Amino acid sequence: MSCGSCKQTVEKALQEVTGVSSVQVSMSPPEAIVEKADSVTLNQLNAALSKAGNYSIGEEDPSSTQKTKGGCCCG
C-alpha cells in the first residue's frame, strides 16, 4: 500500500463488513488491525478487500480471535 487513497479504500471496505467494529490501517508498515465479531472470517475480510481492489490481509493474529493483522498491498 503506497498512498493515502489506498489506505482509505482498505479502511472503508473493511468497515463495511457486517460484524466489524473497528479498523485501523497504517501504511508503514502496511498493516490492518480489525476488531471484529468472532463470526467474521478472514475469507470475508479478503472478499471485501478483493472487491475494492488488489488488496488482501494475511494470517490472523493467533493471540486473539477479535483482531486480525496482516499486510495490505496495492498493485
DSSP file (Angstrom, degrees, kcal/mol; ACC not computed):
  #  RESIDUE AA STRUCTURE BP1 BP2  ACC     N-H-->O    O-->H-N    N-H-->O    O-->H-N    TCO  KAPPA ALPHA  PHI   PSI    X-CA   Y-CA   Z-CA
    1    1 A M              0   0    0      0, 0.0    71,-0.1     0, 0.0     3,-0.0   0.000 360.0 360.0 360.0 126.8    0.0    0.0    0.0
    2    2 A S        +     0   0    0      1,-0.1     2,-0.3    28,-0.0    25,-0.1   0.441 360.0  41.5-124.6   0.1    1.6    3.2   -1.1
    3    3 A C  S  > S-     0   0    0      1,-0.1     4,-1.8    24,-0.0     3,-0.2  -0.968  74.7-110.7-149.2 164.1   -0.8    6.1   -0.8
    4    4 A G  H  > S+     0   0    0     -2,-0.3     4,-2.3     1,-0.2     5,-0.2   0.819 115.0  58.8 -62.8 -32.8   -3.5    7.7    1.3
    5    5 A S  H  > S+     0   0    0      2,-0.2     4,-2.3     1,-0.2    -1,-0.2   0.908 105.2  49.0 -64.5 -41.8   -6.2    6.8   -1.2
    6    6 A C  H  > S+     0   0    0      2,-0.2     4,-2.6     1,-0.2     5,-0.2   0.923 109.6  53.0 -61.2 -44.1   -5.3    3.1   -0.8
    7    7 A K  H  X S+     0   0    0     -4,-1.8     4,-2.4     1,-0.2    -2,-0.2   0.919 110.9  46.0 -58.0 -46.1   -5.4    3.4    2.9
    8    8 A Q  H  X S+     0   0    0     -4,-2.3     4,-2.6     2,-0.2    -1,-0.2   0.885 111.2  52.5 -65.8 -39.2   -8.9    4.9    2.8
    9    9 A T  H  X S+     0   0    0     -4,-2.3     4,-2.4     2,-0.2    -2,-0.2   0.922 111.6  46.0 -62.1 -44.7  -10.1    2.3    0.3
   10   10 A V  H  X S+     0   0    0     -4,-2.6     4,-2.3     2,-0.2     5,-0.2   0.931 113.2  49.3 -64.8 -46.7   -9.0   -0.5    2.6
   11   11 A E  H  X S+     0   0    0     -4,-2.4     4,-2.4    -5,-0.2    -2,-0.2   0.937 113.1  46.5 -58.2 -48.3  -10.5    1.1    5.7
   12   12 A K  H  X S+     0   0    0     -4,-2.6     4,-1.4     1,-0.2    -1,-0.2   0.919 111.7  50.7 -62.2 -45.3  -13.8    1.7    4.0
   13   13 A A  H  < S+     0   0    0     -4,-2.4     4,-0.3    -5,-0.2     3,-0.2   0.911 114.1  44.1 -60.7 -42.8  -14.0   -1.8    2.6
   14   14 A L  H >< S+     0   0    0     -4,-2.3     3,-1.3     1,-0.2    -1,-0.2   0.879 109.5  55.7 -71.2 -37.4  -13.3   -3.5    5.9
   15   15 A Q  H 3< S+     0   0    0     -4,-2.4    -1,-0.2     1,-0.3    -2,-0.2   0.760 100.7  60.6 -66.3 -24.1  -15.7   -1.2    7.8
   16   16 A E  T 3< S+     0   0    0     -4,-1.4     2,-0.4    -3,-0.2    -1,-0.3   0.572  79.1 104.0 -81.1  -8.8  -18.5   -2.2    5.6
   17   17 A V  S X  S-     0   0    0     -3,-1.3     3,-2.0    -4,-0.3     2,-0.2  -0.618  83.2-114.2 -74.9 125.7  -18.2   -5.9    6.6
   18   18 A T  T 3  S+     0   0    0     -2,-0.4     3,-0.1     1,-0.3    -1,-0.1  -0.408 102.4  29.4 -61.1 127.5  -21.0   -6.8    8.9
   19   19 A G  T 3  S+     0   0    0      1,-0.4    18,-2.0    -2,-0.2     2,-0.5   0.279  86.9 121.3 103.4  -9.3  -19.5   -7.7   12.3
   20   20 A V  E <   +A   36   0A   0     -3,-2.0    -1,-0.4    16,-0.2    16,-0.3  -0.778  31.9 174.7 -87.7 126.2  -16.5   -5.4   12.0
   21   21 A S  E     +     0   0A   0     14,-2.5     2,-0.3    -2,-0.5    15,-0.2   0.696  62.8  14.0-104.3 -23.8  -16.5   -2.8   14.8
   22   22 A S  E     -A   35   0A   0     13,-1.6    13,-2.5    -8,-0.1     2,-0.4  -0.988  55.5-169.6-156.0 142.2  -13.2   -1.0   14.3
   23   23 A V  E     -A   34   0A   0     -2,-0.3     2,-0.4    11,-0.2    11,-0.2  -0.998   3.2-179.1-136.2 130.9  -10.5   -0.7   11.6
   24   24 A Q  E     -A   33   0A   0      9,-2.2     9,-3.0    -2,-0.4     2,-0.4  -0.988   9.9-174.7-127.7 121.7   -7.0    0.8   11.9
   25   25 A V  E     -A   32   0A   0     -2,-0.4     2,-0.3     7,-0.2     7,-0.2  -0.951   2.1-173.1-118.9 134.5   -4.9    0.8    8.8
   26   26 A S  E   > -A   31   0A   0      5,-2.6     5,-1.9    -2,-0.4    -2,-0.0  -0.922  19.9-152.4-122.5 153.2   -1.3    2.0    8.6
   27   27 A M  E   5S+A   30   0A   0     -2,-0.3    -1,-0.1     1,-0.3    45,-0.1   0.742  79.7  69.8 -93.2 -27.0    0.9    2.4    5.5
   28   28 A S  T   5S+     0   0    0      1,-0.5    -1,-0.3     3,-0.1   -26,-0.0  -0.853 118.0  14.9-139.0 101.7    4.3    1.9    7.2
   29   29 A P  T   5S-     0   0    0      0, 0.0     2,-0.8     0, 0.0    -1,-0.5   0.584 106.9-121.2 -75.1 158.0    4.3   -1.0    7.9
   30   30 A P  E   5 +A   27   0A   0      0, 0.0     2,-0.3     0, 0.0    -3,-0.2  -0.549  58.6 144.2 -68.4 109.1    1.4   -1.9    5.7
   31   31 A E  E   < -A   26   0A   0     -5,-1.9    -5,-2.6    -2,-0.8     2,-0.4  -0.999  40.1-155.9-151.7 145.0   -1.0   -3.3    8.3
   32   32 A A  E     -AB  25  70A   0     38,-1.5    38,-0.6    -2,-0.3     2,-0.6  -0.996   6.7-164.5-123.1 128.7   -4.6   -3.6    9.1
   33   33 A I  E     -AB  24  69A   0     -9,-3.0    -9,-2.2    -2,-0.4     2,-0.5  -0.966  14.7-172.9-112.3 118.7   -5.9   -4.1   12.6
   34   34 A V  E     -AB  23  68A   0     34,-1.3    34,-1.0    -2,-0.6     2,-0.5  -0.950  17.0-156.8-120.0 121.4   -9.5   -5.2   12.6
   35   35 A E  E     +AB  22  67A   0    -13,-2.5   -14,-2.5    -2,-0.5   -13,-1.6  -0.867  36.4 156.9 -92.9 128.1  -11.7   -5.6   15.7
   36   36 A K  E     -A   20   0A   0     30,-2.0   -16,-0.2    -2,-0.5     2,-0.1  -0.927  45.9 -87.6-148.1 164.1  -14.5   -8.0   14.7
   37   37 A A    >   -     0   0    0    -18,-2.0     3,-1.7    -2,-0.3   -16,-0.0  -0.425  45.1-111.9 -69.5 153.2  -17.1  -10.4   15.9
   38   38 A D  T 3  S+     0   0    0      1,-0.3    -1,-0.1    -2,-0.1   -19,-0.0   0.792 115.7  63.8 -57.5 -27.9  -15.9  -14.0   16.2
   39   39 A S  T 3  S+     0   0    0    -20,-0.1     2,-0.4     2,-0.1    -1,-0.3   0.663  79.9  95.7 -74.6 -15.6  -18.2  -14.9   13.3
   40   40 A V    <   -     0   0    0     -3,-1.7     2,-0.2   -21,-0.2    -4,-0.1  -0.646  65.5-154.8 -79.7 126.0  -16.3  -12.7   10.9
   41   41 A T     >  -     0   0    0     -2,-0.4     4,-1.9     1,-0.1     3,-0.2  -0.592  27.5-117.5-101.0 161.2  -13.8  -14.8    8.9
   42   42 A L  H  > S+     0   0    0      1,-0.2     4,-2.6    -2,-0.2     5,-0.2   0.860 116.9  58.2 -60.0 -36.5  -10.5  -13.9    7.2
   43   43 A N  H  > S+     0   0    0      1,-0.2     4,-2.0     2,-0.2    -1,-0.2   0.878 104.3  50.5 -62.9 -38.0  -12.1  -15.0    4.0
   44   44 A Q  H  > S+     0   0    0      2,-0.2     4,-2.0     1,-0.2    -1,-0.2   0.911 111.4  47.9 -65.9 -42.2  -15.0  -12.5    4.4
   45   45 A L  H  X S+     0   0    0     -4,-1.9     4,-2.1     1,-0.2    -2,-0.2   0.929 113.4  47.2 -63.8 -44.9  -12.5   -9.7    5.0
   46   46 A N  H  X S+     0   0    0     -4,-2.6     4,-2.5     1,-0.2    -1,-0.2   0.839 108.2  55.8 -67.4 -32.5  -10.4  -10.7    2.0
   47   47 A A  H  X S+     0   0    0     -4,-2.0     4,-1.8     2,-0.2    -1,-0.2   0.916 109.0  47.3 -64.3 -42.0  -13.5  -10.9   -0.2
   48   48 A A  H  X S+     0   0    0     -4,-2.0     4,-1.2     1,-0.2    -2,-0.2   0.904 113.8  47.7 -64.5 -41.3  -14.4   -7.3    0.7
   49   49 A L  H  X S+     0   0    0     -4,-2.1     4,-1.2     1,-0.2     6,-0.4   0.877 108.1  55.0 -67.2 -37.7  -10.9   -6.2    0.0
   50   50 A S  H  < S+     0   0    0     -4,-2.5     3,-0.3     1,-0.2    -1,-0.2   0.884 106.5  51.2 -63.5 -38.9  -10.8   -8.0   -3.3
   51   51 A K  H  < S+     0   0    0     -4,-1.8    -1,-0.2     1,-0.2    -2,-0.2   0.817 110.2  50.8 -66.2 -30.0  -14.0   -6.2   -4.4
   52   52 A A  H  < S-     0   0    0     -4,-1.2     2,-0.3     1,-0.2    -1,-0.2   0.692 126.8 -76.1 -81.9 -19.8  -12.3   -2.9   -3.5
   53   53 A G  S  < S-     0   0    0     -4,-1.2     2,-1.6    -3,-0.3    -1,-0.2  -0.991  78.3 -26.3 155.8-157.9   -9.1   -3.6   -5.5
   54   54 A N  S    S+     0   0    0     -2,-0.3     2,-0.3    -3,-0.1    -4,-0.1  -0.523  90.5 123.8 -91.2  68.7   -5.9   -5.6   -5.3
   55   55 A Y        +     0   0    0     -2,-1.6     2,-0.3    -6,-0.4    -2,-0.2  -0.891  30.5 170.9-127.0 155.4   -5.7   -5.8   -1.5
   56   56 A S        -     0   0    0     -2,-0.3     2,-0.4    15,-0.2    17,-0.2  -0.986  25.3-132.4-158.0 160.5   -5.5   -8.7    1.0
   57   57 A I        -     0   0    0     -2,-0.3    13,-0.1   -15,-0.2    15,-0.1  -0.938  23.7-143.6-114.8 140.0   -5.0   -9.5    4.6
   58   58 A G        -     0   0    0     -2,-0.4    -1,-0.1     1,-0.2   -12,-0.1   0.315  51.7 -22.4 -80.3-147.2   -2.5  -12.2    5.7
   59   59 A E        -     0   0    0      1,-0.1    10,-0.5     9,-0.1    -1,-0.2  -0.188  68.9-104.2 -67.1 151.7   -2.8  -14.6    8.7
   60   60 A E        -     0   0    0      8,-0.2     8,-0.2     1,-0.1    -1,-0.1  -0.438  40.9 -99.5 -70.6 149.1   -5.0  -14.0   11.7
   61   61 A D    >   -     0   0    0      6,-0.7     3,-1.5     1,-0.2     6,-0.2  -0.600  30.4-150.4 -67.8 116.4   -3.3  -12.9   14.9
   62   62 A P  T 3  S+     0   0    0      0, 0.0    -1,-0.2     0, 0.0     3,-0.1   0.670  89.4  63.8 -67.7 -15.2   -3.0  -16.2   16.9
   63   63 A S  T 3  S+     0   0    0      1,-0.2     2,-0.3     4,-0.0    -2,-0.1   0.585 109.2  32.0 -85.0  -8.8   -3.2  -14.4   20.2
   64   64 A S    <   -     0   0    0     -3,-1.5    -1,-0.2     3,-0.2    -3,-0.1  -0.992  49.8-159.1-151.5 137.7   -6.7  -13.0   19.7
   65   65 A T  S    S+     0   0    0     -2,-0.3    -1,-0.1     1,-0.2   -29,-0.1   0.497  96.5  61.1 -88.3  -4.3   -9.9  -14.0   18.0
   66   66 A Q  S    S+     0   0    0    -31,-0.1   -30,-2.0     1,-0.1     2,-0.4   0.645 100.8  52.2 -96.0 -17.4  -11.0  -10.3   18.0
   67   67 A K  E     -B   35   0A   0    -32,-0.2    -6,-0.7    -6,-0.2     2,-0.5  -0.939  58.8-163.4-125.0 144.0   -8.2   -8.8   15.9
   68   68 A T  E     -B   34   0A   0    -34,-1.0   -34,-1.3    -2,-0.4     2,-0.4  -0.994  11.4-170.6-123.2 128.1   -6.8   -9.7   12.5
   69   69 A K  E     +B   33   0A   0    -10,-0.5     2,-0.3    -2,-0.5   -36,-0.2  -0.900  22.2 124.5-116.7 147.2   -3.5   -8.4   11.4
   70   70 A G  E     -B   32   0A   0    -38,-0.6   -38,-1.5    -2,-0.4     2,-0.2  -0.940  53.0 -79.1 175.5 167.8   -1.9   -8.6    8.1
   71   71 A G        -     0   0    0     -2,-0.3     2,-0.4   -40,-0.2   -40,-0.2  -0.488  29.8-156.7 -82.2 151.6   -0.3   -6.8    5.2
   72   72 A C        -     0   0    0     -2,-0.2     2,-0.4   -15,-0.1   -15,-0.1  -0.992  13.5-173.9-123.2 134.0   -2.2   -4.9    2.5
   73   73 A C        -     0   0    0     -2,-0.4     2,-0.4   -17,-0.2   -17,-0.0  -0.988  13.5-154.0-133.2 142.4   -0.7   -4.3   -0.8
   74   74 A C              0   0    0     -2,-0.4   -19,-0.1     1,-0.1    -2,-0.0  -0.850 360.0 360.0-108.2 148.9   -1.8   -2.4   -3.8
   75   75 A G              0   0    0     -2,-0.4    -1,-0.1   -21,-0.1   -20,-0.1   0.418 360.0 360.0-139.0 360.0   -0.5   -3.3   -7.2
